[in-house]
């Protein structure tokens, strides 16, 4: 089943990580869901929002964690592998 995963972490301590899942229905409009999530974060006054546009499969062992921290998001954006 497809889902959007939302990770919340601190740029000061990447071990402080919380993850949330948004299961998708086949008729869901991805753009509307992303805008809903972005709107909620704006209302919560979370100003540092980073989006990792990547698809991970649950069918194979993952090379990256299921929920990613701020540092992992930055590495994905630069195309740098995780240490």
N, C-alpha and C positions, 0 to 999 in steps of 0.2 A: 504494500500500500504506500502511495506517495504521501509525503508530508513536508511541511516547512518546519525547520528547526530554528529556534531563536535562542541564542546564547547571550548571557549577560555576564560581563566580567569587569574587572578593574584593570586599568592600564598600569596601576602601581603594584598589583599583586595578581598575576595571572592564575594563581591557584584559587582565587575567589571566583568561582564559576557556577552559574546556575543555568539550567537548560529547560526549555519548554518546547513542546511539539504541537503543531497545528495540522492534524490529519486532513488530507484533501479528498474531496468528493470529485468524481469524474466531471461534474458540471460546474465546479468552482471556477471562477475567473481569477487567475493568479494575480493579475495587476490590482484588482480590487482588494484582495486579501493583503497584499504587500502594502497598499495605501492605508488600509485599516490598521495594520500593525504600526506603520510609521506615524499615523495620526495619534495612536495611543501613546507612543513614546514621546511625541511632541507635547501632548497634554500632561505627561508625567515630568516634563522639563528635562528629558534626557537629550542632551545636545550632541553628544559624540556617538553617532550611529554609523556603523560600518556594515556593508553588505558584501558577503562572500557569495558570489554567483557561481555555485558549483553543485554538481549532482554526485551524490555518493550512493553506492549500492549496498543494501544490507545483505545481498546474496553472497558476497565475498568478504574475507577479512579486510577491514579498513586500514589503510596506511595512515589515516588521519583520525583524530578523535571524533566521536559522534557529535559532540558539542565543542565548539572552538572558542578559545579566548581571544583577547584583543591582539596579542602577539601573533597567534596563528593566523588570524584574519589578515594582518599586515603581510605575513610571509606568503600567504596564498595570492594576495594582490600583486606581489613582486615576482611570484613564480619561484620562490626560494623553498627548497624542501625543509621539512621539520626535522630538528635534531633530536 
